[in-house]
Amino acid sequence: MGGAIELMSHRCSCDQRRARIATLGVVGDTSEWEWFDAQLAHPDGRARGGEECVVCHKPIPSNAHWKQRDRHVCSAQCNANLRHRLRREIRSGAAQPPAPLPPAREAGGVVFRTIVDVDGGAFPYEFLGWAPRVGDVVERHGSATAYVPADPVTIGDEARPAALCVHINTGAEALVEASADGHVGRVWYTCADAVGDRVEVRDKFDGAGLVWCWTWETFRDVADDGSTYSWSAPICAHFENVGALWTPEYKMRSDTLRRTTASTAAHARRQRMIGTDGRVERIDPRAIYERDRWVCQLCSGSVDPLLRHPNLESASLDHRIPLAAGGLHAEGNVQCSHLRCNLRKGARMS
């Protein structure tokens, strides 16, 4: 590669890239699996029992899993059939999941390096977009892999674009697929001399006094618009330095989804148990605690974020109008409180 090599870092503020979790009935930034889940949800809302299954037309049990009742299916088998039906529609083109664009970038000629001095748990690798392009170099812990143009590979009667991965440390080469615009793909054509047949990647090999392997690095990240994507790159690395990693932003998003889903399911179950029928919003409890600045709204005392349930001084969601009194599990009706204060209040208004 000629000319100066641009060094690009993966730099975006946490606030810019924090995924906003959509409440039920409100459109928000969603990942592909969230879109998939929304497509399976029945427009009439959660079944209470006795409604007709959309797959086999049998009655839906009132004690069916809440996910099955959301989709109006009567069993795990019908739920699986409904998922398969949607996947067939996606493959045929009848349904199109969201396809967020990767972050904008120039053509090849970028070196993605390992960051030696990582501050405060920052992500230790530079990356950008869906995959490296022809002309790029990926350096990981002293091992550098360059991507150079290669002649198309003929599979049957079809000529497919390809790229050659060159391990700068040892000179080893591997041929992989490439897109028309030069992005390096996931299919390995060969790691030996035979070209044209798809073969398995070599497990390990020795070179320069070390053990290496051809493998994939995969990083899960969140884009500026809240959509998720994966950076995937074929690399040659020290055998112990391989794997898949989440960025801090992606982990934060995953933790938010986990807390939101668990809280929503628990409060929906409570409403069913007490016989109320109301809208259950998807709420991240931590977002409410931060909104209230970790101050108990019942006793005005501070709440320690480090304490966890069932510690009586830990944070809990209190409903201003209790669920038993017809209150909703909604952002405007919940507040931060000590678990002790919440239990003491019970089903009273205050």
Helices and strands as residue ranges (DSSP letters): E 6-7, H 14-17, H 32-40, H 66-71, H 76-92, E 110-112, E 137-140, E 143-155, E 158-167, E 173-178, E 184-190, E 205-207, E 210-222, E 228-238, E 243-246, H 248-273, H 285-291, E 315-319, G 323-325, G 331-333, E 334-338, H 339-345
